[in-house]
Amino acid sequence: MSRLIFDMLDVLFAVGVPTGGTHRRLERMAMACLAVGGIVDSFERAKSADDGFFLSTREIIAFENEHFDENISPGSYDDIRRKDLLLPVQAGIVVNSSAYNVQATNNPMRGYALNPKFTALLAEYGKPGWEAALSKYQSQVRSLRDELERKRKIERVAVTLPSGVLVELSAGEHNVLQKAIVEEFLPRFGFGAQVLYIGDTTDRSLYVDKAVLDKIGFFALEHEELPDVVAYSPSKNLVYLIEAVHSAGPMSEIRVRKLTQQLRDCTASVVFVTAFLTKKEFKRWLAEIAWETEVWLADSPDHMVHFNGSKFLELHK
């Protein structure tokens, strides 16, 4: 049975289903696909929606327990729908009877079955005609992996650094705020500052100007307290440590203390900044913000909140 699971994963990967995740999660996905096709010994015997073979989530669990030596609780039926079959359904490999033109004979509103096109492909696996069958399938069915990748590219947040360099951040409110920091905050309050570092959830070292960081004695970027954006103004010899707060992590007293210790060899004066998208977000974190730091709000870009920051105020005289 383990051979069937590995073979199913091989086919799923070949047709463009993302196969990241833990070994157990992949195993569960493969078993769910085998179950809805009624496959216990050979791909050639796979059943599809055209055969009227639909299984409910509870029936899938029973099938896996019986044929794959599993011990999955019947109460875990929601995991089948939300986790095990999520990607196969999105990829069109598995169809739901409620959205299929042939209704299931046993459970028409909640059943799952293999797409007939996919069972036809399975029948060719390991045979001389496999490559041709795979090419035909790929020409008919869009790869979910490619589709998700295109979607990620479309949704990416483009940020133009002060130097003119264009970087792309992954989608999300946190990175929308990082874009505002670079394109709205720094031109207003950065005294010609250049971005030396900006990270992303998928690439913590998306952009790094190591030469200038080393020149001003900045600490190693691998440090856990590293802020989201680091910028430097040569004319004022100021280094900005800017945290974009969406769900966690303003410049607190402890955070500032740790960063100050790490910056003991830095030759530039340090400005600690916490950035928020809105005043509402700012109010949530107000009590945690450290004295002698600055706050900037993207919805009020021309103003700053100074937490007794006399050093920063002096610059505006």
C-alpha positions in Angstrom: 0.0 0.0 0.0 2.9 2.4 0.6 3.9 1.9 -3.0 0.5 3.2 -4.1 0.9 6.3 -1.8 4.3 7.1 -3.2 3.0 6.6 -6.8 0.0 8.9 -6.1 2.3 11.6 -4.8 4.4 11.2 -7.9 1.4 11.7 -10.1 0.1 14.7 -8.0 3.5 16.4 -8.3 3.6 15.7 -12.1 0.3 17.4 -12.7 1.3 20.5 -10.6 -0.2 20.0 -7.2 2.0 21.7 -4.6 3.6 19.0 -2.5 5.2 21.1 0.3 4.4 20.3 3.9 5.2 17.5 6.3 5.6 13.9 5.3 2.4 13.0 7.2 0.4 15.8 5.5 1.5 14.6 2.0 0.6 11.0 3.0 -2.8 12.0 4.1 -3.4 13.9 0.9 -2.4 10.9 -1.2 -4.5 8.5 0.8 -7.6 10.7 0.4 -7.1 10.7 -3.4 -6.7 6.9 -3.4 -9.8 6.6 -1.2 -12.1 8.7 -3.4 -10.9 6.6 -6.4 -11.6 3.4 -4.6 -8.0 2.4 -5.3 -6.6 -0.5 -3.2 -4.3 -2.3 -5.6 -4.0 -0.7 -9.0 -4.4 2.7 -10.7 -6.1 0.9 -13.6 -9.0 0.1 -11.4 -9.6 3.7 -10.2 -13.2 4.8 -10.2 -14.3 8.3 -11.1 -17.3 10.6 -10.9 -18.5 9.1 -14.2 -18.8 5.8 -12.4 -21.0 7.4 -9.8 -18.4 6.5 -7.1 -18.6 9.3 -4.5 -17.5 9.1 -0.9 -18.4 11.3 2.0 -15.7 12.5 4.3 -16.7 9.9 6.9 -16.6 7.2 4.3 -13.1 8.3 3.2 -12.0 7.9 6.8 -13.5 4.4 7.0 -11.8 3.5 3.7 -8.4 4.7 4.9 -8.8 2.9 8.2 -9.8 -0.4 6.4 -7.3 -0.4 3.5 -4.4 1.7 4.7 -4.1 0.4 8.3 -4.9 3.8 9.7 -6.7 4.6 12.9 -8.2 8.0 12.1 -11.0 9.1 14.3 -14.5 9.4 12.7 -14.7 12.8 14.3 -11.8 14.1 12.1 -14.0 14.3 9.0 -13.5 18.1 8.8 -9.7 17.5 8.3 -10.5 15.5 5.2 -12.3 18.4 3.6 -10.2 21.3 4.9 -6.7 19.7 4.8 -6.4 16.4 3.0 -8.6 17.2 -0.1 -8.0 21.0 -0.1 -5.4 21.0 -2.8 -6.7 18.1 -4.9 -10.1 19.8 -5.1 -8.5 23.2 -6.0 -6.6 21.5 -8.7 -9.7 19.8 -10.1 -8.4 16.3 -9.5 -11.1 15.6 -7.0 -14.7 16.9 -7.6 -17.6 17.4 -5.2 -20.8 15.8 -6.2 -22.8 19.0 -5.5 -20.8 20.8 -8.2 -20.7 17.8 -10.7 -23.2 17.1 -13.5 -23.5 13.5 -12.4 -24.9 13.2 -8.9 -23.5 10.7 -6.5 -25.6 7.5 -6.0 -24.8 7.3 -2.3 -24.4 10.8 -1.0 -25.1 13.4 -3.6 -24.6 16.6 -1.5 -21.4 15.7 0.3 -19.5 13.2 -1.8 -16.1 13.4 -3.4 -14.8 11.6 -6.5 -11.9 11.6 -8.8 -12.2 13.6 -12.0 -12.6 11.3 -15.0 -9.7 13.0 -16.8 -7.5 12.3 -13.8 -8.4 8.6 -13.7 -7.6 8.3 -17.4 -4.2 9.7 -16.6 -3.7 7.3 -13.7 -4.4 4.3 -16.0 -1.3 5.3 -18.0 1.1 5.7 -15.1 4.1 3.5 -15.4 3.3 2.5 -19.0 5.0 3.6 -22.3 2.3 6.0 -23.0 2.6 7.9 -19.7 4.5 10.9 -21.0 2.1 11.5 -23.9 -0.9 11.1 -21.5 0.7 13.5 -19.0 1.3 16.1 -21.8 -2.3 15.8 -22.9 -3.6 16.2 -19.4 -1.4 19.2 -18.8 -2.7 20.9 -22.0 -6.3 20.4 -20.8 -5.9 21.2 -17.1 -4.1 24.2 -15.6 -1.4 23.4 -13.1 -2.5 24.5 -9.6 1.2 25.0 -8.7 1.6 27.4 -11.7 -1.7 29.1 -10.9 -0.7 29.7 -7.3 2.7 31.0 -8.4 1.1 33.4 -10.9 -1.3 34.6 -8.2 1.6 35.2 -5.8 3.4 37.2 -8.4 0.3 39.3 -9.2 -0.3 40.0 -5.5 3.3 41.0 -4.7 3.9 44.5 -3.4 6.4 46.4 -5.5 8.6 48.9 -3.5 10.9 51.4 -5.0 13.9 52.1 -2.8 15.3 55.7 -2.6 18.2 54.5 -4.7 15.7 53.6 -7.5 16.1 49.9 -7.0 12.8 48.0 -7.3 12.1 45.1 -4.9 9.0 43.0 -4.5 7.5 41.9 -1.2 4.9 39.2 -0.7 1.3 40.2 -0.3 -0.1 41.3 3.0 -0.8 44.3 5.2 2.5 44.1 6.9 4.3 44.6 3.6 1.9 47.3 2.5 3.1 49.2 5.6 6.8 48.4 4.7 6.1 50.0 1.3 4.7 53.1 2.9 7.8 53.3 5.2 10.1 53.3 2.2 8.1 55.5 -0.1 6.3 57.8 2.3 8.2 58.0 5.6 11.8 58.1 4.4 11.3 60.9 1.9 9.7 63.1 4.6 11.8 62.3 7.6 14.8 60.4 6.4 17.2 63.3 5.4 18.1 61.5 2.2 18.3 58.1 3.9 19.1 55.1 1.8 17.6 51.7 2.6 20.4 49.3 3.9 18.1 46.4 4.7 14.5 45.3 4.1 13.2 41.9 4.8 10.2 39.8 3.7 8.3 36.9 5.2 9.5 34.6 2.4 13.0 36.2 2.3 14.4 37.8 5.4 17.4 39.2 3.4 15.4 40.5 0.4 17.7 43.6 0.1 20.9 44.2 1.9 23.6 46.9 1.4 26.3 45.0 3.4 29.1 47.5 2.5 27.4 50.4 4.2 26.2 48.3 7.1 29.7 47.2 7.7 31.0 50.7 7.3 28.8 52.1 10.1 29.5 49.1 12.4 26.0 47.6 12.2 25.4 44.3 13.9 25.0 40.9 12.1 21.7 40.7 10.2 21.1 37.2 11.6 20.2 38.7 15.0 16.7 37.9 16.3 16.0 41.6 17.1 16.6 42.8 13.6 13.9 45.3 12.6 11.9 45.3 9.4 13.7 48.2 7.7 17.1 49.7 8.3 18.0 53.0 6.6 20.9 55.4 6.8 21.3 59.2 6.3 24.9 60.0 5.4 24.3 63.8 5.7 23.1 63.5 9.3 24.9 60.2 10.2 21.6 58.7 11.4 20.6 55.1 11.2 16.9 54.4 11.3 15.7 51.1 12.8 12.1 50.9 11.7 9.6 48.2 12.8 6.4 47.8 10.8 3.8 46.7 13.3 0.7 44.8 12.1 0.3 41.9 14.4 3.2 42.1 16.8 6.4 43.8 17.9 6.7 47.6 18.5 9.9 49.2 19.7 9.4 48.3 23.4 11.7 49.2 26.2 13.2 45.6 26.2 13.5 45.6 22.4 15.3 49.0 22.4 17.6 47.9 25.2 18.6 44.7 23.3 19.1 46.6 20.0 21.2 49.3 21.8 23.5 46.6 23.2 23.9 45.2 19.7 24.7 48.6 18.3 27.5 49.4 20.7 30.0 49.5 17.8 27.8 51.5 15.5 29.3 54.9 14.5 25.9 56.5 13.6 23.3 58.0 15.9 20.3 55.7 16.1 16.6 56.6 15.6 14.1 53.9 16.7 10.8 54.1 14.8 7.6 52.1 15.2 5.3 52.4 12.2 1.6 51.6 12.0 -1.0 51.7 9.2 -3.6 53.5 11.3 -4.2 55.4 14.5 -6.4 52.5 15.6 -3.5 50.1 15.4 -1.3 52.6 17.2 -3.7 52.8 20.1 -3.6 49.0 20.5 0.2 49.1 21.1 0.5 52.5 22.8 1.4 51.2 26.3 4.3 49.1 25.0 6.2 51.7 23.0 9.5 52.8 24.6 10.5 56.3 25.5 13.1 58.1 23.3 11.6 56.5 20.2 9.4 57.7 17.4 6.1 56.6 16.0 4.9 57.1 12.4 1.4 56.5 11.1 0.8 55.7 7.4 -2.6 57.3 7.4 -1.1 60.5 8.7 2.2 60.5 6.8 3.2 64.2 7.4 3.3 63.8 11.1 5.2 61.9 13.8 4.6 61.1 17.4 7.7 61.8 19.5 8.0 59.8 22.8 10.2 62.5 24.4 12.6 62.3 21.5 14.6 65.4 22.1 17.4 64.2 19.8 15.0 64.0 16.9 13.4 67.3 17.7 16.7 69.1 17.7 17.1 68.1 14.0 14.1 70.1 13.0 15.3 73.4 14.6 
